[in-house]
């Protein structure tokens, strides 16, 4: 494929932007080559600056659950534009958004809108600390909750992709207040709580992890966390920035029937525009200023364009229950097809999938936590990634990221993906010989 325009733009970007990108994982550093610069998207397809077309399996890292340029969402934004772009004052749409979120997400009684998932998780931790009067938090190795200082200890996503064990700029005091446990290890969590009596304010977790590749909670794991938090007076926070409204209208908590005390949200509630939210029990959220003493603010919070796009998105998801059946069919067809091709080629790589999220790991090991995920052969993944690009499929440029599909994917697109997958595996196997 000709990618001369993308290559030229990347060279120019290197002169003005650190690493040439505005988010580290976009740099293709772990998969080789240069990033592709996207010009437009429609339905299931991305189009780059050179006119190449790719089946999109990232979907803006989750929010484009209905595919790109969905007409109802485009129209909602177009109508909002005529009223101006931002007010820095309350609007009807943010009230409608808050009401809709509270009606859809089982555990959320009050919600505060912000501008990103990182803002949401940072604020949730601050509120949990204010509510409990405690300082420490527990997070899980390989989970990523944005680039807040507290979350960059043993983090997934771009931190894992680039092989960064921590990051300069995070103080030792912050690191000391962040305790880490292995995903799916209840005993490890209990040991931390016992070793730090009355000191842990919150446990924050991706209830279905998507930032070390897709990793699923084992039977009883989330229920066990709920009990430990109840027993030790700890606030349980589900980071559903990825999974909220994508795996079910009410997220993982609806699917699995485990209620957190607080929930962080993002991505889909902006319909693709920048947004985030955190919410939870009334008694906890009443600690947020101006109702309570914990301060958090944002000039663009509840931005009317993001609210318009998000309301259009959520109303479609809330009113059409068949959407999640279709997403499950697409996800299971892709993952199941990968397993069948593996068998045909004499491979036994691990494929994990739930709903519209899935990851193909270049390892035969069972994946239950970050250490398991790190057994994947990232060199092979890089070669596979480049081959999939050549065959017109756009994957996350990291072994340690979940893929996301949209309802715009039809049977012909599934076949396109699986044909590319088989050809790419054959190419990778030939490279090994």
N, C-alpha and C positions, 0 to 999 in steps of 0.2 A: 504493500500500500504506500502511496505517496503521502508523506506527512510533513512536507517542507514548510507549510505555513505554521504548523504547531511547533516545529523545531525552531523556526525563526522567532516566534513569539516567546518561546522559552529562553532563548539566548538573550533577548531584550529584557525579559523579566528578571534575569539574573543580575542585571545592572541596577535594579531598583527595589527588588523584593527579596528578603532573606531566603536563599535557596530557590528563588524563582517562583515560589508558591505561597499562598496565604493560609495553608494548613499542611502540616508536614507530610502526611501520608499521600498527598497528591503528587509528591515529587518523584514517584516511581523508584525511589532509592533502593528499596529492598527487592525489586523485580527487574531492575536494569532498564536501560533505555531512557527516553525522555517523555514527559507527560504529554497527553493529548489535550489540546485546547478545544473545548466544545463551543459550537456556535448556536445550535438550536436543538430542540427535541420535540417529538410528537408521538403520542401513544407509547409504544414500547421501544422506540428508536431514539438514539442519540446521533447527531450529525456534527462532525468536527470541522475545523476551519478549512480543511482540504476537500470537504465534500464526502468523506468516508462515512459509512453508516454502521452503527453498532447496536446490537440488541442490549438493552440496558438492564443489568442485573445488580445495580446499586440503587437506582432511583433516588438520587440525592441523599444517599445514606438513610433511606427509609420513608420520607414523607410522601413520595409520589405513589401512594398505594393504589391510586386509580389511573396511573400512567401520566404521561406528560400532556400539558395543555388540554386538560379536560374542559369541555365547553362551559359547563355550569360554573366552574371555578374561574375561568377566564372572564365570564360575564359578570360575576360578582365583583371581581377586582376592577373591571372596567367601569361599573356603576359607581364604585367607591371613589375612583379617581376624580370624578366630577365634583366631589365634595371636598377636595384637597387631600394632602398626604398625611398630615400629622397635626395634632392639636395640643398635645401635652395637657389634656384635660379629659374628664370623663366623657364616655360616649355610650349610646344605647347598645352598640354591638359588643362592647366588652362585658356588659351585664348579661346579654344573651349568651355569650360564650361561657361565662362563669356558670350560668344556670345549666347550660347544656353539659358541661364537664361534670358538674355535681350530679346530674341525673344519669350520666353514663358510667362513671367510675365509682364502683360500690363504696369505697372507703372515704371518698372525698365529700366533706360537708361544707368546707370553705376553701376557696382557691384564690391565689394571687398570681396574676399574669406578669411575666417578665419577657426578656428578649432572646434568651438562649437556654439550652439545656444546662450549660455551665452555670449560668446565673441561678437557675432553679435549684441545682444541687448545692451550690454554695449557701444559698439562702436557707434551704431546708436544714442543713447542718447547724447553721447559726441559730435558727429557731429552736431546734432540738436541744441545743446547749442552753439557750435561755430558759426553756421550759423546764429542763431537769436540773439546772444549776451544776452541770458536770462538764468536763472538758474533752474527754477522749472519745474517739469514734473507732468502730471496727469496720473495715472494708475487706474485700476479697481480692486475692491475687489474680490479676488478669482482668478484673472488672475496671471499666473506665467510666468516670462520672464527670467528664469535662476536665479542663486544665486548671481548676482551683488548686491551690497549694496542698491542701489536705489530701487530694485525690491522686497525686502524682507518685505516691509510694506504691511500688509493685503494680503499676497500672498496665492496662491493656491498650488496645487501639494503636495509635501512632507511636506511643511510647514503646510498646512491645515490638512493633514493626521495625523501628529504628534501633532496637536493642539498647535503649537507654534505661539503666537500672534505677535511676532517680533523676533529678534535674537540679543544676545550680540555681540558686535563688530561693529554694525552699529551706526555711530555717530549721535548725536542729530541734527547736521547741515545737514547731509544727509537726515534724517527723515523729517526735516523741509522743504526740497526742494522737497519732494515727497507728492503730494496731491492725495487723493483717492476718487473715486466716485463709486456708485453702477452700476453694469452692467445693461444696458437697461434704465438708468435714464439720459435722455438728460438734463432735468432741473437742476439736480445736477451738471452736467458738466458746464453748463452755469453759474450757481451760483459761482462756483470756479473761472471761468475765469473773471467774473465781480469783485469778491473780490480780485483778484490778477492781476490788469491791467498791461499789457506789461511785465509780469514776467514769463509767462509760455512758455517754449521753445517747448515742445512736448506733445502730447497725444499719449500714447502707449497702444495698445489693441490687444488681440487675437480676431480677427473679428468673429470667431466662437470659443468660449471658450472650452478648453479641459482639464483644470486643476482644475476645481471644479466639475468634471464630465462634460459631454457635455452640454453646455448651448448655445442656439441659439440667435442671435440678433433679436429683435423684428422689426416689419415693420417700416421702416423709421429711425431706430436707427443709422446705419452706415452713411446713407445719412445726418442725422442731425449732426453727428460729423464732417463730411466733411465741412458742411456749417459753423459750429462754428469755425473750424480751419481757414477757409478762412476769416471769419469776424474778427478774433482776431490775425491773423498773426502767427498761431501756426503750427508747423510741425506735420502732422498726420502720425503715424507709425503703420503699420499693422505687428504684430508678426505672421508670417505664418510659423514658424518653424515646427509646427504640420500639418497645413492645406495646405501649399504650395505643389503643385504637387499631393497631396493626394485627395483633394476634386474636383479638376479640374486641367488641365495642368497649368493654370495660377492662381490657388488658389482661395480663397474666393473673391478676387477682380474681377476675371474674372466671377465667378458665379453671383455675385450681382451687378456688374457694378459700384462699388465705388472705386475710385482710391486714394490710399494714396500717401503721398509725399515720404515716405521711406518704405521699406519692409525688414524684417529679415527672413532668411531662414535657413534650416539645415536638418539633418536627411536624407531625401530621396536623396539629391544631393551628398551624399557620398555612396549611395547604401548599407548603413549599417556600413560604416567606419566613424570615427570621422570627422565632417566637419560643417561648418556654412558659412553664407554669409549675407551681408547687402548691399542694393542698393537703388536706387531711382532716383530722378530727377538729371539731369546733373549739374545744378547750385548748388545743395546741395552737391553732391558727389565730386565736384571739390574742396571742402574745405578739403578733405582728403589728407594728406601728401603722396607722395612728391608734388602733384599738389597744395595743399593748406596748411594751417597752423595747421590743427587738426591732431595730431599724433596718429597713430595706426599701430602696426606691429605684426608679428608672424613668427618665424623661419619655422614652418611646414605648414604655410598657402599655400593652393594649392597643398598639398601633392599628388604626382603622383599616388599612389595607390588609394587614395580616389577619385581623379578625374577620374581615369579609371573606377572604380565601378559606380560612379555617372553618368558619361556620358552614360554608357551602360544602366543604369536604366532610365534616362531621355529620351533617344532616343526611348526606347520601349514605354514609356508613351506618348511621343509626336507623335509617328507614328501610334499608334493603338487606335483610338477613342472609340472602343468597350470596352476597359478596364474599363472606368468609368461607363458604363452601367452595367457591371458585378458587380462592387463594390457596386453600388446602389442596385442591386438585392440582393446581399448577406446581406448587412446591413439592408435593409427593411425586408427581410425574417426573420432574427434573431430577430429584434425588434418587428416586427409584430407577430411572433410566441410567443414571451414573453407576449405580450398583450393578445393573445388568451388563453394562459395557465393561466394567471391571472384571466381572466373572468371565465374560467372553475373552478378555485379554489375559486372563490368569492373574489378575490383581486382587487385592483385598484391602484397599484403602478404606478409611473410615468416613462415612457420610452421615451427618446429623441434620435433621430437618424437623421443623414444626411450623405448620401454617405456611406463611409466605417467607420464612427465613430458612436458610440452609448453608452448610459449609462442607466442602470436600477437602478432607485433610490428607496430606501425603504421608500417612502413617497407617500401620495396621493396628496400632494400639487403641484400646478403649479410651475415649476422651471424657473425663469427669471433672478436670480442673486444668489450671494453667500449665502445670508441669507436664501433664499429658499432652496438651496442645503443642508444647514446645518440642515434642519428639517428632513433629512434622518436618519433612525435608523441605526447607524453604528455598533451597537452590532449585529443586525440581519444580516447586510451585512457580518460581520466577520464569522458568522456561515454559511451563504450561500457560501462565498468564500471557506471555508474549504471543504464543501460538493462538490462543483464543482471540486475542486482538486481531491477529492476521486473518482469522476466520470470521470476523465481524461480531464478536461478543465482548462486551465491556464488563469486566469483573472488578471487584475491589482490588487495588494493587497491594495486597497484603494477605498472607495466609491467616493472619489473626483478625479478620473482619468477617462478620456474617454477610451473606448476600441477601438482597431483598428483591422480590418480584412484585409485579403489579397486575391488576385485573386486565390490563391492555394486552397481556400475553395470551395468545391463542395457540391452538394445536400446531399450526405451522411454525410458530416461533419456538415451541418446545422441541420440535424436530430439528430446527436450525441449531438450537443450543446443543442437543445431544450429538448431532453430526460433528459439530465443532469440537465437542468434548472428546469424542473417539479419535478424531484426526490428531488432536493435540496430544492425547496420551500416547498414541503411536509414535509421534515425533519425539516426545520425551523419552520413551523407551529406546528408540534408535540412538538418541544421544548418549544413553548409558552404556551402550554396547561398545 
